[in-house]
């Protein structure tokens, strides 16, 4: 039951008592006269809307981190005055710093590739591509021409050396070949190696005499074609689609960098406005969950009253701009003038009933009043 109902009940009871006494003490009950004063007081109370509320900063916020992490720094405590942008707390950001550095490197690489495409190939790149083409052409010409007399002589000399080495190895092997443990002797391994070298030299000599095969010519021609294509690509300016693709890669790298920087920024909790720290609910070393408030901040330079028990039966009689008389339990005997500046468009379930929040603002408040104090309001509905 609110204050208005209590007062009304007392007035009604007083009227009944006075009426009863008057009726009991007089000879003519019909001669009783009404009591205008009591009826007028009752009428005034009927027009009185009462409610209670809490004094709070008009600008306040419960602040939390957007990302999870371990707290490595808490820079404030309750009662501290802070400015917008001041650091309140930080999370461990080593991995986030590394991600930003990596993203910056990716941006630099993507930009360099784009710039290179726009500028075209350098003289050094063109010279290298031309040298590769000349080498491929020389190899093709050599393959097509077949072995020269010099090539044949070189191959024959290699075969003769291999034959001589094989003969020497065979001679040394024959000296111990009857020994049952011949397989353990170095002469056996030397003969095997010499035999293999001779076969290779023999095959090489036969290939030189025969000349290049059709497959060898095809491979050499393919190498020339590839070298020519490389040179043409190096000399030609970048195609529009290539530049567009490079632009897209650069934009993508820039976007990744912005995301990494945003994640790094989210590791720092900063004050969104000037105010006073009301509560700090986190300590260094603790792990925080995204969205869970850890610091409460409010601007104590401007407090207003927010009602919590204004019933739906009375809200229709409250209007914007109405003058409000407010008393506080902390300052008995003092009344403060306020004004209704905002009415909630939707109800809230509080104190077991349907209530509406009304905001009352003041031109002047006592410095002794604090955030969270209870205020009682009276509004004359006739206004």
One Martini backbone bead per residue (centre of mass of N, CA, C, O) as a GRO file, in nm:
protein
  383
    1UNK     BB    1   0.096   0.035   0.024
    2UNK     BB    2   0.068   0.359  -0.026
    3UNK     BB    3   0.065   0.674   0.099
    4UNK     BB    4  -0.206   0.770  -0.011
    5UNK     BB    5  -0.386   0.539   0.104
    6UNK     BB    6  -0.320   0.591   0.397
    7UNK     BB    7  -0.424   0.881   0.418
    8UNK     BB    8  -0.712   0.826   0.326
    9UNK     BB    9  -0.782   0.633   0.555
   10UNK     BB   10  -0.749   0.837   0.783
   11UNK     BB   11  -0.959   1.046   0.690
   12UNK     BB   12  -1.204   0.861   0.683
   13UNK     BB   13  -1.190   0.782   0.977
   14UNK     BB   14  -1.221   1.069   1.093
   15UNK     BB   15  -1.499   1.129   0.972
   16UNK     BB   16  -1.650   0.897   1.113
   17UNK     BB   17  -1.591   0.982   1.402
   18UNK     BB   18  -1.717   1.264   1.394
   19UNK     BB   19  -1.999   1.171   1.312
   20UNK     BB   20  -2.053   0.991   1.550
   21UNK     BB   21  -2.025   1.204   1.773
   22UNK     BB   22  -2.242   1.396   1.670
   23UNK     BB   23  -2.478   1.194   1.680
   24UNK     BB   24  -2.454   1.114   1.988
   25UNK     BB   25  -2.465   1.433   2.114
   26UNK     BB   26  -2.743   1.485   1.972
   27UNK     BB   27  -3.099   1.531   1.938
   28UNK     BB   28  -3.059   1.595   1.617
   29UNK     BB   29  -2.938   1.414   1.356
   30UNK     BB   30  -3.048   1.605   1.117
   31UNK     BB   31  -2.858   1.863   1.217
   32UNK     BB   32  -2.619   1.779   1.077
   33UNK     BB   33  -2.311   1.896   0.954
   34UNK     BB   34  -2.085   1.927   0.741
   35UNK     BB   35  -1.721   1.885   0.674
   36UNK     BB   36  -1.544   2.063   0.457
   37UNK     BB   37  -1.249   2.017   0.533
   38UNK     BB   38  -1.234   1.706   0.500
   39UNK     BB   39  -1.335   1.695   0.206
   40UNK     BB   40  -1.110   1.866   0.087
   41UNK     BB   41  -0.876   1.680   0.173
   42UNK     BB   42  -0.973   1.431   0.017
   43UNK     BB   43  -0.962   1.561  -0.265
   44UNK     BB   44  -0.662   1.619  -0.266
   45UNK     BB   45  -0.570   1.319  -0.238
   46UNK     BB   46  -0.700   1.217  -0.502
   47UNK     BB   47  -0.486   1.413  -0.668
   48UNK     BB   48  -0.256   1.235  -0.550
   49UNK     BB   49   0.066   1.128  -0.658
   50UNK     BB   50   0.251   0.843  -0.554
   51UNK     BB   51   0.610   0.762  -0.510
   52UNK     BB   52   0.904   0.571  -0.569
   53UNK     BB   53   1.273   0.607  -0.586
   54UNK     BB   54   1.588   0.639  -0.761
   55UNK     BB   55   1.900   0.777  -0.744
   56UNK     BB   56   2.051   0.857  -1.062
   57UNK     BB   57   2.234   0.865  -1.327
   58UNK     BB   58   2.169   0.955  -1.645
   59UNK     BB   59   2.475   0.865  -1.684
   60UNK     BB   60   2.533   0.515  -1.735
   61UNK     BB   61   2.752   0.211  -1.688
   62UNK     BB   62   2.807  -0.129  -1.772
   63UNK     BB   63   3.124  -0.265  -1.801
   64UNK     BB   64   3.269  -0.469  -2.068
   65UNK     BB   65   3.402  -0.713  -2.246
   66UNK     BB   66   3.410  -0.848  -2.584
   67UNK     BB   67   3.635  -1.040  -2.480
   68UNK     BB   68   3.823  -1.285  -2.383
   69UNK     BB   69   4.033  -1.303  -2.077
   70UNK     BB   70   4.317  -1.188  -1.908
   71UNK     BB   71   4.383  -0.991  -1.646
   72UNK     BB   72   4.661  -0.735  -1.620
   73UNK     BB   73   4.479  -0.462  -1.567
   74UNK     BB   74   4.386  -0.226  -1.300
   75UNK     BB   75   4.335   0.137  -1.288
   76UNK     BB   76   4.085   0.130  -1.085
   77UNK     BB   77   3.857   0.268  -0.837
   78UNK     BB   78   3.639   0.341  -0.624
   79UNK     BB   79   3.589   0.701  -0.685
   80UNK     BB   80   3.708   0.754  -0.948
   81UNK     BB   81   3.801   0.994  -1.175
   82UNK     BB   82   3.712   1.011  -1.524
   83UNK     BB   83   3.789   1.011  -1.864
   84UNK     BB   84   3.749   0.998  -2.173
   85UNK     BB   85   3.960   0.712  -2.259
   86UNK     BB   86   4.032   0.591  -2.013
   87UNK     BB   87   4.198   0.339  -1.862
   88UNK     BB   88   4.066   0.060  -1.673
   89UNK     BB   89   4.142  -0.208  -1.848
   90UNK     BB   90   4.332  -0.519  -1.919
   91UNK     BB   91   4.436  -0.758  -2.147
   92UNK     BB   92   4.588  -1.011  -2.277
   93UNK     BB   93   4.776  -0.925  -2.605
   94UNK     BB   94   4.992  -1.101  -2.750
   95UNK     BB   95   4.831  -1.243  -2.980
   96UNK     BB   96   4.709  -0.982  -3.099
   97UNK     BB   97   4.975  -0.847  -3.177
   98UNK     BB   98   5.065  -1.071  -3.373
   99UNK     BB   99   4.820  -1.046  -3.564
  100UNK     BB  100   4.880  -0.757  -3.653
  101UNK     BB  101   5.161  -0.802  -3.770
  102UNK     BB  102   5.071  -1.011  -3.981
  103UNK     BB  103   4.865  -0.828  -4.126
  104UNK     BB  104   5.070  -0.612  -4.214
  105UNK     BB  105   5.241  -0.798  -4.394
  106UNK     BB  106   5.011  -0.872  -4.588
  107UNK     BB  107   4.961  -0.586  -4.688
  108UNK     BB  108   5.244  -0.531  -4.802
  109UNK     BB  109   5.245  -0.764  -5.008
  110UNK     BB  110   4.989  -0.690  -5.166
  111UNK     BB  111   5.089  -0.406  -5.248
  112UNK     BB  112   5.344  -0.494  -5.398
  113UNK     BB  113   5.201  -0.662  -5.615
  114UNK     BB  114   5.032  -0.432  -5.726
  115UNK     BB  115   5.262  -0.240  -5.803
  116UNK     BB  116   5.402  -0.437  -5.998
  117UNK     BB  117   5.173  -0.464  -6.198
  118UNK     BB  118   5.154  -0.161  -6.270
  119UNK     BB  119   5.468  -0.126  -6.355
  120UNK     BB  120   5.594  -0.383  -6.430
  121UNK     BB  121   5.866  -0.502  -6.556
  122UNK     BB  122   6.188  -0.527  -6.519
  123UNK     BB  123   6.493  -0.539  -6.665
  124UNK     BB  124   6.585  -0.789  -6.507
  125UNK     BB  125   6.346  -0.973  -6.577
  126UNK     BB  126   6.381  -0.967  -6.882
  127UNK     BB  127   6.674  -1.071  -6.895
  128UNK     BB  128   6.620  -1.344  -6.761
  129UNK     BB  129   6.410  -1.447  -6.970
  130UNK     BB  130   6.600  -1.431  -7.216
  131UNK     BB  131   6.816  -1.627  -7.110
  132UNK     BB  132   6.632  -1.875  -7.090
  133UNK     BB  133   6.562  -1.885  -7.391
  134UNK     BB  134   6.848  -1.920  -7.505
  135UNK     BB  135   6.909  -2.185  -7.363
  136UNK     BB  136   6.676  -2.350  -7.487
  137UNK     BB  137   6.759  -2.313  -7.781
  138UNK     BB  138   7.042  -2.440  -7.764
  139UNK     BB  139   6.942  -2.720  -7.674
  140UNK     BB  140   6.770  -2.776  -7.924
  141UNK     BB  141   6.993  -2.755  -8.134
  142UNK     BB  142   7.166  -2.983  -8.017
  143UNK     BB  143   6.960  -3.208  -8.044
  144UNK     BB  144   6.913  -3.184  -8.352
  145UNK     BB  145   7.225  -3.217  -8.444
  146UNK     BB  146   7.366  -3.387  -8.261
  147UNK     BB  147   7.657  -3.535  -8.233
  148UNK     BB  148   7.967  -3.456  -8.197
  149UNK     BB  149   8.291  -3.532  -8.224
  150UNK     BB  150   8.345  -3.450  -7.933
  151UNK     BB  151   8.124  -3.615  -7.797
  152UNK     BB  152   8.225  -3.888  -7.894
  153UNK     BB  153   8.507  -3.871  -7.769
  154UNK     BB  154   8.416  -3.844  -7.478
  155UNK     BB  155   8.253  -4.108  -7.463
  156UNK     BB  156   8.492  -4.295  -7.542
  157UNK     BB  157   8.676  -4.221  -7.309
  158UNK     BB  158   8.481  -4.315  -7.087
  159UNK     BB  159   8.475  -4.611  -7.179
  160UNK     BB  160   8.778  -4.672  -7.155
  161UNK     BB  161   8.803  -4.614  -6.849
  162UNK     BB  162   8.598  -4.828  -6.760
  163UNK     BB  163   8.745  -5.073  -6.885
  164UNK     BB  164   9.011  -5.042  -6.725
  165UNK     BB  165   8.883  -5.060  -6.441
  166UNK     BB  166   8.760  -5.340  -6.482
  167UNK     BB  167   9.021  -5.493  -6.535
  168UNK     BB  168   9.159  -5.430  -6.264
  169UNK     BB  169   8.936  -5.549  -6.083
  170UNK     BB  170   8.953  -5.837  -6.198
  171UNK     BB  171   9.243  -5.898  -6.120
  172UNK     BB  172   9.209  -5.864  -5.811
  173UNK     BB  173   8.983  -6.075  -5.781
  174UNK     BB  174   9.139  -6.331  -5.891
  175UNK     BB  175   9.332  -6.353  -5.640
  176UNK     BB  176   9.056  -6.424  -5.434
  177UNK     BB  177   8.821  -6.610  -5.553
  178UNK     BB  178   8.885  -6.890  -5.379
  179UNK     BB  179   8.780  -6.767  -5.141
  180UNK     BB  180   8.513  -6.822  -4.933
  181UNK     BB  181   8.530  -6.495  -4.837
  182UNK     BB  182   8.503  -6.302  -5.091
  183UNK     BB  183   8.253  -6.115  -5.006
  184UNK     BB  184   8.446  -5.956  -4.785
  185UNK     BB  185   8.603  -5.830  -4.999
  186UNK     BB  186   8.696  -5.540  -5.170
  187UNK     BB  187   8.719  -5.663  -5.457
  188UNK     BB  188   8.422  -5.724  -5.494
  189UNK     BB  189   8.309  -5.431  -5.479
  190UNK     BB  190   8.493  -5.311  -5.702
  191UNK     BB  191   8.385  -5.489  -5.935
  192UNK     BB  192   8.091  -5.398  -5.920
  193UNK     BB  193   8.140  -5.094  -5.970
  194UNK     BB  194   8.291  -5.119  -6.242
  195UNK     BB  195   8.066  -5.256  -6.396
  196UNK     BB  196   7.855  -5.026  -6.370
  197UNK     BB  197   8.029  -4.800  -6.508
  198UNK     BB  198   8.051  -4.943  -6.782
  199UNK     BB  199   7.754  -4.953  -6.857
  200UNK     BB  200   7.710  -4.647  -6.857
  201UNK     BB  201   7.926  -4.575  -7.070
  202UNK     BB  202   7.807  -4.751  -7.292
  203UNK     BB  203   7.528  -4.616  -7.311
  204UNK     BB  204   7.632  -4.333  -7.370
  205UNK     BB  205   7.781  -4.398  -7.633
  206UNK     BB  206   7.535  -4.508  -7.786
  207UNK     BB  207   7.364  -4.244  -7.768
  208UNK     BB  208   7.559  -4.059  -7.919
  209UNK     BB  209   7.560  -4.220  -8.186
  210UNK     BB  210   7.244  -4.206  -8.227
  211UNK     BB  211   7.111  -3.974  -8.084
  212UNK     BB  212   6.833  -3.808  -8.065
  213UNK     BB  213   6.520  -3.836  -7.973
  214UNK     BB  214   6.194  -3.751  -8.008
  215UNK     BB  215   6.160  -3.692  -7.705
  216UNK     BB  216   6.396  -3.497  -7.673
  217UNK     BB  217   6.285  -3.287  -7.872
  218UNK     BB  218   6.015  -3.233  -7.731
  219UNK     BB  219   6.133  -3.129  -7.464
  220UNK     BB  220   6.298  -2.894  -7.585
  221UNK     BB  221   6.055  -2.749  -7.717
  222UNK     BB  222   5.895  -2.703  -7.453
  223UNK     BB  223   6.111  -2.525  -7.319
  224UNK     BB  224   6.095  -2.297  -7.527
  225UNK     BB  225   5.794  -2.229  -7.497
  226UNK     BB  226   5.806  -2.156  -7.197
  227UNK     BB  227   6.018  -1.926  -7.220
  228UNK     BB  228   5.850  -1.752  -7.414
  229UNK     BB  229   5.601  -1.712  -7.231
  230UNK     BB  230   5.752  -1.572  -7.005
  231UNK     BB  231   5.853  -1.331  -7.168
  232UNK     BB  232   5.574  -1.228  -7.260
  233UNK     BB  233   5.461  -1.184  -6.974
  234UNK     BB  234   5.675  -0.983  -6.877
  235UNK     BB  235   5.631  -0.765  -7.108
  236UNK     BB  236   5.350  -0.756  -7.048
  237UNK     BB  237   5.092  -0.607  -6.939
  238UNK     BB  238   4.863  -0.596  -6.717
  239UNK     BB  239   4.568  -0.713  -6.670
  240UNK     BB  240   4.273  -0.611  -6.550
  241UNK     BB  241   4.213  -0.876  -6.389
  242UNK     BB  242   4.480  -0.876  -6.234
  243UNK     BB  243   4.445  -0.606  -6.090
  244UNK     BB  244   4.175  -0.674  -5.957
  245UNK     BB  245   4.283  -0.913  -5.792
  246UNK     BB  246   4.497  -0.747  -5.638
  247UNK     BB  247   4.297  -0.556  -5.508
  248UNK     BB  248   4.140  -0.773  -5.354
  249UNK     BB  249   4.378  -0.871  -5.183
  250UNK     BB  250   4.431  -0.599  -5.050
  251UNK     BB  251   4.150  -0.561  -4.920
  252UNK     BB  252   4.158  -0.820  -4.755
  253UNK     BB  253   4.405  -0.742  -4.588
  254UNK     BB  254   4.281  -0.487  -4.467
  255UNK     BB  255   4.045  -0.627  -4.325
  256UNK     BB  256   4.218  -0.810  -4.143
  257UNK     BB  257   4.356  -0.576  -3.998
  258UNK     BB  258   4.105  -0.446  -3.874
  259UNK     BB  259   4.024  -0.692  -3.709
  260UNK     BB  260   4.283  -0.712  -3.541
  261UNK     BB  261   4.263  -0.424  -3.422
  262UNK     BB  262   3.988  -0.461  -3.286
  263UNK     BB  263   4.074  -0.691  -3.099
  264UNK     BB  264   4.292  -0.528  -2.954
  265UNK     BB  265   4.105  -0.298  -2.852
  266UNK     BB  266   3.918  -0.502  -2.680
  267UNK     BB  267   4.152  -0.536  -2.451
  268UNK     BB  268   4.042  -0.244  -2.385
  269UNK     BB  269   3.905  -0.060  -2.113
  270UNK     BB  270   3.712   0.232  -2.163
  271UNK     BB  271   3.591   0.537  -2.116
  272UNK     BB  272   3.292   0.677  -2.262
  273UNK     BB  273   3.294   0.888  -2.016
  274UNK     BB  274   3.257   1.109  -1.790
  275UNK     BB  275   3.334   1.007  -1.441
  276UNK     BB  276   3.250   0.765  -1.184
  277UNK     BB  277   3.352   0.510  -0.996
  278UNK     BB  278   3.144   0.268  -0.840
  279UNK     BB  279   3.259  -0.022  -0.953
  280UNK     BB  280   3.480  -0.315  -0.897
  281UNK     BB  281   3.458  -0.665  -1.045
  282UNK     BB  282   3.787  -0.695  -1.074
  283UNK     BB  283   4.098  -0.879  -1.114
  284UNK     BB  284   4.402  -0.959  -1.139
  285UNK     BB  285   4.403  -1.278  -1.323
  286UNK     BB  286   4.134  -1.281  -1.428
  287UNK     BB  287   3.862  -1.418  -1.606
  288UNK     BB  288   3.669  -1.309  -1.873
  289UNK     BB  289   3.342  -1.245  -1.998
  290UNK     BB  290   3.159  -1.162  -2.241
  291UNK     BB  291   2.934  -0.901  -2.127
  292UNK     BB  292   3.039  -0.884  -1.839
  293UNK     BB  293   3.028  -0.685  -1.587
  294UNK     BB  294   3.313  -0.494  -1.410
  295UNK     BB  295   3.224  -0.182  -1.448
  296UNK     BB  296   3.100   0.115  -1.287
  297UNK     BB  297   2.957   0.411  -1.446
  298UNK     BB  298   2.915   0.769  -1.354
  299UNK     BB  299   2.746   1.087  -1.376
  300UNK     BB  300   2.735   1.297  -1.088
  301UNK     BB  301   2.643   1.583  -1.212
  302UNK     BB  302   2.366   1.411  -1.303
  303UNK     BB  303   2.070   1.361  -1.134
  304UNK     BB  304   1.797   1.122  -1.110
  305UNK     BB  305   1.467   1.006  -1.086
  306UNK     BB  306   1.349   0.660  -1.055
  307UNK     BB  307   1.080   0.485  -1.062
  308UNK     BB  308   0.926   0.164  -0.909
  309UNK     BB  309   0.585   0.215  -0.803
  310UNK     BB  310   0.413   0.309  -1.046
  311UNK     BB  311   0.105   0.258  -1.118
  312UNK     BB  312  -0.143   0.195  -1.356
  313UNK     BB  313  -0.361   0.378  -1.202
  314UNK     BB  314  -0.158   0.654  -1.218
  315UNK     BB  315  -0.015   0.708  -1.498
  316UNK     BB  316  -0.251   0.873  -1.643
  317UNK     BB  317  -0.188   1.135  -1.437
  318UNK     BB  318   0.083   1.160  -1.584
  319UNK     BB  319   0.291   1.436  -1.697
  320UNK     BB  320   0.465   1.626  -1.875
  321UNK     BB  321   0.602   1.885  -1.660
  322UNK     BB  322   0.541   1.811  -1.389
  323UNK     BB  323   0.539   1.887  -1.065
  324UNK     BB  324   0.767   1.780  -0.803
  325UNK     BB  325   0.774   1.633  -0.483
  326UNK     BB  326   1.077   1.565  -0.293
  327UNK     BB  327   1.184   1.311  -0.069
  328UNK     BB  328   1.440   1.210   0.170
  329UNK     BB  329   1.560   0.996   0.403
  330UNK     BB  330   1.843   1.148   0.436
  331UNK     BB  331   1.648   1.436   0.433
  332UNK     BB  332   1.470   1.533   0.660
  333UNK     BB  333   1.246   1.812   0.588
  334UNK     BB  334   1.311   1.802   0.280
  335UNK     BB  335   1.225   1.971  -0.029
  336UNK     BB  336   1.212   1.890  -0.381
  337UNK     BB  337   1.212   2.021  -0.697
  338UNK     BB  338   1.055   1.883  -0.986
  339UNK     BB  339   1.043   1.710  -1.317
  340UNK     BB  340   0.876   1.565  -1.570
  341UNK     BB  341   1.069   1.416  -1.854
  342UNK     BB  342   0.980   1.098  -1.839
  343UNK     BB  343   0.795   0.820  -1.991
  344UNK     BB  344   0.740   0.508  -2.001
  345UNK     BB  345   0.595   0.306  -2.263
  346UNK     BB  346   0.651   0.062  -2.061
  347UNK     BB  347   0.623  -0.181  -1.853
  348UNK     BB  348   0.714  -0.310  -1.522
  349UNK     BB  349   0.815  -0.572  -1.312
  350UNK     BB  350   0.740  -0.462  -0.980
  351UNK     BB  351   0.661  -0.544  -0.672
  352UNK     BB  352   0.424  -0.744  -0.787
  353UNK     BB  353   0.368  -0.538  -1.032
  354UNK     BB  354   0.243  -0.291  -1.246
  355UNK     BB  355   0.482  -0.062  -1.375
  356UNK     BB  356   0.610   0.279  -1.409
  357UNK     BB  357   0.856   0.479  -1.543
  358UNK     BB  358   0.971   0.786  -1.396
  359UNK     BB  359   1.134   1.093  -1.476
  360UNK     BB  360   1.322   1.305  -1.253
  361UNK     BB  361   1.420   1.643  -1.255
  362UNK     BB  362   1.673   1.887  -1.148
  363UNK     BB  363   1.806   2.202  -1.068
  364UNK     BB  364   1.845   2.117  -0.753
  365UNK     BB  365   2.085   1.965  -0.528
  366UNK     BB  366   2.205   1.808  -0.270
  367UNK     BB  367   2.530   1.707  -0.190
  368UNK     BB  368   2.429   1.464   0.003
  369UNK     BB  369   2.339   1.321  -0.232
  370UNK     BB  370   2.310   0.982  -0.364
  371UNK     BB  371   2.363   0.714  -0.522
  372UNK     BB  372   2.065   0.516  -0.444
  373UNK     BB  373   1.867   0.688  -0.323
  374UNK     BB  374   1.558   0.745  -0.169
  375UNK     BB  375   1.254   0.869  -0.319
  376UNK     BB  376   0.962   1.080  -0.263
  377UNK     BB  377   0.667   1.139  -0.449
  378UNK     BB  378   0.459   1.428  -0.551
  379UNK     BB  379   0.156   1.465  -0.752
  380UNK     BB  380  -0.048   1.699  -0.899
  381UNK     BB  381  -0.308   1.607  -1.112
  382UNK     BB  382  -0.423   1.908  -1.175
  383UNK     BB  383  -0.186   2.018  -1.364
   0.00000   0.00000   0.00000
